[in-house]
């Protein structure tokens, strides 16, 4: 299955309209050879435009970005727009 088909079939389950599917597929095709930094710059530029970290639905190409980097919070972390979550210790509440 080619990349564009994977994106469209994956997002059909989420109910993206046809116009958005076309935009996402076009983005994936145009940016599939971009470096990670080039893709993360797209997210950073959107954040600068909005004055805050963008929501995934405010970012053209979010489907492809999620395929490359993982869930949206990880995309924001890798772009330096969100602090990584720290894992809680399993010994929480236990005192020495």
Residue, then its C-alpha position, 0 to 999 in steps of 0.5 A: x500500500x502506498x503512503x497516500x493510500x495508508x494515510x487516507x484509509x487510516x483517516x477514513x476511520x476518523x471521519x476526515x472529510x474528502x477535502x482534508x484527506x486530499x490536503x493530507x495526502x498532498x502534504x505527505x507526497x510533497x514532504x516524504x523526503x523532508x528531514x525531521x527538522x524540516x517537518x518540525x519547523x512546520x509545527x514550530x512556524x505554526x506555533x509562532x503564527x498562533x502564539x501557542x502550540x498548535x492543535x493537530x487539527x490546526x496543522x496541515x499535514x498532522x496525519x503525516x507528522x503523526x506517522x513520522x513522530x508518533x502521537x501529537x503530544x510527541x510531535x510537540x515535544x520533539x518540536x520543543x513546544x511541550x515538555x516531555x511527561x515524566x514517568x511516575x515512580x512505581x514506588x509512589x507513596x512508599x517511604x523508606 
